Amino acid sequence: MSIAFVNGTSLPNIPWQERPEGCAAPLWRFAGNPVIGRNPAPGLARIFNSAVVPYQGGFLAALRGEQTDGIPMIYLGRSDDGIHWRVDPEKVRFVDENGKEFMPRYAYDPRLVQVEGTYYIMWCQDFYGAAIGMAKTTDFQTFTRVENPFLPFNRNAVLFPRRVGGHYLMLSRPSDSGHTPFGDIFVSQSPDMTFWGMHRHVMSKNDNWWEGLKIGGGAAPIETNEGWLLFYHGVTGTCNGYVYSIGGAILDIDEPWRVRYRCKTYLLTPEAEYEERGFVPNVCFPCAALCDNDTGRIALYYGAADSYVSLAFTTLEEVTGYIKAHSAVSAEDAGEGRR
């Protein structure tokens, strides 16, 4: 069976660069990285860990904008080609269900996923402790906050792009309120995007050096005929601090708490200068993936060193083949995810 996207769309203007000669890695970096650099707009010191979607023939991004006062908030970015970005000068203004302004105290590491014609932004915020914030929009003009999906403490919320078994699904990483030194990926279900439950364990951290401390969701899962392709981040601890790398797994299409394949090696780890040197060194943090159904091309956006937005490329065939060839799945990760 040949590997293919399911429910995929044509994206002829997907950002793309061919694999460099001599590169054998499953992901390769854009030669023009970073695509968003430091001090990108007045009042913003850095943009990183940001999510991108196709929109009206171009691209829109929910950006983690680190303001010069040190408080992160969500900003919008706009691009014709997914590489050159214009940043809106004002942060996103969120409202409640009655249209009254309802701003978070801070907001960082957004994901942006379209589900049934509505775009949902998820981020980490203060909800009497670190927790998941969430808002919806259909026009990128009005952003209405919805109820927090979970109690504190939690981070790294990522929605699936469609219902599974009649339920909406969301990945998350339960945590504490600090710089969490632990964490596994879980999936939760909802009939209505308001009430979340039926929680299942998906994957644990493990003995692989690059993900031995904690793991967390990255880009929204990509539906393929092999299962849900998941780019996630894995973290290790060193004598000089944490190192964030990008990993890959394939989850069961009907029961995505069951892991079918999990790559024991990283797909990308900090090696370029803009990944190794920055406000927080040694970070590759995936947040979004664009896919073109016609060519199988994938463009992966990731935060670099908490200072930049960068871009890497692969194809569906290459990355799934690499994950399967280097797979090592524990009995627990392949199980039903409950005790």
N, C-alpha and C positions, 0 to 999 in steps of 0.2 A: 504494500500500500504506500503510495506516495504521500508525503506530508503536505498538508494544505491548511489554509485558514478556513474557519467556519464562520459564516455570517460576516465575512470580510468585505471591505469596500475598496474600490480603486482609488489610489492616491498618487496620480501621475507626477505631482510636484513634491513628493516626499524628498526631504533632504537626503543626499546620497553622495558617497565617494567610494570608488572601488577599493578593494583590499590592496594595501601597499605590497609591492614586490618583496618577497621573503618573509612576510608576516604569516605565521601559522596559528595565531590566536583566534578563538571563536568570536571575539569582538575586536574591532579595530577603531582607533581614535580618528576623529576628524582632524585633518592637518591644520585647519584654521582655528582649533580650540585655543582659548575658550570663546564661546559664542556670546556670552555676556561677561564683561570684565568688571573691575572694581569701579566704584563711584559712577554708576551708570546713569544717575539722574540726580537733580538737586535734592538734598536731604537724605539720600540713600548712599550708604557706604559700600554695601555688597548685596548682590542677588545670587542665590544658590538654592539647591534642593527645591526645584520648581517643576511644575507639570504643564504639558503642552497637549492641545487637541487641534484637529483640523476644524476650520470654521469659515464658512462662506468663501471658499476658494483659497483662503490663506490659513493662518495659524494664530491661535490665541493661547496665552499662557497665564496660569495662576502662579505668581512669583512670590518667593519668600524674600521680601524686601527688608533688609536689616537697616533700620533708620540710624541716622547719626546720633540719636539719643540712646541707641542700644536696644530699642524695643522693636522686635520683628512684627511686621504686619503683611497682609496680602495686597499685592499690587497686580495690575493686569499688564501683560505684554502683548504686542501685536507684531506680526511678521508676514511678509508675502512669501518668503521662501523657507521659513523655519530656521534660518541662520542669522539674519540681520534683524535686530529687534528694536522696537520703539516701546518705551516704558511710559505708561500713563503717569502724569505728575502727581496725581492724588491716589491715596490708598483706597481700596474697595470699601464702600460704605454699606454695611449690612443693616437690614431692617428686620423687625419682627413680623408676625403674621398680620398685624394691623398697619404696617407701613411705617412704624415709628423706629427711629434710629436705634440700633442695638449692636454696639460694637464690642468685640472681645477686648480684654485687657492686653493681650498679645496674641499673635497667631503665626505659626511657623510650620514648615515642611508640608505644604499643601499637595494634595492629589486632586485631579480633575477628571471626572469620568462621566460620559453621557450614558444615561439609562432611560430607555423608553421616551426619548425626545427631550428629556430634561438633563441639564448639566448640574452635577453635584460637586461641590468643593468640600474636601475634608482637610482638617488641619489639627495641630496640637495647640491647646489653649489652657487657660486657667478656668477650671470648674471646681473650685475649692480643692485644688491640686491639679496636676497635669492630667488632661483628659482630651477627648476628641470633640472638636467643634465641627459643625456641618451646616451648609447652606445650599440653596438651589437657585437656579436661574434658567430662563429660556432664551434670554436676549442679551445677556452680559451688560444689562443696564440696571436691573433691579435684582438684588441678591437677598433672598429671604432666609433667615436662619431657621433651622428646624431644631427639634429637641436633641439634646446630647444623646448619642446612641448608648453610651455606657457610663457607669460611675467612674470616678478616679480609681485607680491610676491607669492610664492607657495612652498609647501612641500608635503611629504608623497605620492609620485607618486607610483601607483601600477597598472600594466597591468593585464587585464583578459587573461587567457591562450588560448582563441580562439576568433574569430570574433563572433559578435552577430548582426544579421540582416545585414550581409555583411560588418560591420564596426569593426575596432579595438576599444577597450574601455580601458580607463585609469581612475582610481580614483585619486583624488588629494584633497588637503586641502588648499584653498586660505588663505593667511596669511599676516603678515607684515614682516619687515626685522629683527625684534628682536625676543625675546622669547615670541611668540604670545600668548596673553591672551584671544584668541577667536578662533573659527574655526568650520566649518561644513565640511562634506564630499560631494564632487561633482563627477560626472562622465562626461567624454568628449569622443567624437567619432572622428574617423579618417578613411578615405578611404585608406591611404597609409603610416601611421606612421610618416608623416611629417606635414600635415595640420590638426589641431585639432579644433573642434567646436561642435555645437549642445550640449552645456553644459546643464546638468540637475542636480538639487539638489537631493541628495540621503537621507542624514540624518542630523538632527540638534543635537547639544548638547541639553540637557534637564534638568529636575529637579532632576533626579537621582543623588545622592550626588557624585558618583564616576566619572561622566561624565558631570558635570554641568558647566565646564569651556570651554572645547573644546574636539573635537574628531578627529581622523585621521585614515586613512587606515593602515592595518597591513600586514598580509600575502596575497598572491594572492588569489582571490576568488576561491573556490573549487566548481566544478559543481556537483550537485546532482539532483536526481529526485524530490526533494522538492524545488529547486532553488539554487542560488549561496550562499554557506556558507561563511560568512565573519567573520574573526577574526580581530578586530580593537582595537585601544587604546582609552581610555577615561581618562580625566584629571580633577582633582578637585584642588581647592586652599585651603590651610590650613594656620594657623598662622606660620607654619614652612616650607612653600613652597608647591610646586606642588606634587601631588601623581598621578602616572600613573598606570592604571589598564587595564586588558584585557577584552573586551566585545565580544559578539557574535550576529550576525544577519543573516537572510536569505532573500536574494533579489530575486525578480521575475526573472525567467530564460530568458525571452524574453525582458523584460523592467526593467533592473536592477536598475533603478532609483526609482522603487517602492519597498518599504520594506514590505515583507510579515510577518516576525516575527522579533522581536527585544527584546533581553533579558533585563529585567529591573534591573537585578542584575549582578554584574561582574562575569566573569568566573574564574579570578585569580587576586588577589590584593597583594601588597607587604606584606609579612608576614615572609618569611625566612630571615635569617641574611644577605645573599648576595644580597637580594632585598632591604632591609631596610638600609643597610650600604654600602657606596661606595662613589665614586667621586660626584655623584648626588644621594642622598638617595631617597628611596621609588619610584622605577621605575620598572615596568614590561612592556616591549615594544615589541610586537610581530612583526616579520619580515618574517617568512617563516613557511610553514606547509608541511610535507611529508605525503603521503597517500598511503595505501596499499589496492587495490581493493578487494583482496581475503579475508581479515580479517576485513576490516573496520577500521583498526588502523590508528591513526593520531599522528604524532610527531610534536610538535609545538616548534620552536626556538624563544627565546625572549631575549632581552637585560635586564640585571639586574643591577640597580643602576649605569648606565653608566660606568660599570667597568668589566662586565662579560657577557659571552654567556651562557644561561641556556636552559633547555629542559623540556617540560611538555608533558603529554600524555593524550589521550582520545580516544574514538571510535566515528565513525560517528553516530551510533544509540544513544549513550549516550548524546553527545553534542547537536545534533539536538532536541532530546527529551527534554532536559533541556531548551533549548532556547524557544521551543514552549510552554512548561508548564509555563514559567515565562515571556511570551511575553506581551509587551504593546507597541503598535504602534500608533503614532499620525496620525491624518488625513493628516497633511502635509507630513510626511515621507512616507505615503502610496500613495501619489498623483503623478502627472505627472512630478513634479520637475521643473516647469517653471512658470513664472509670466508674 
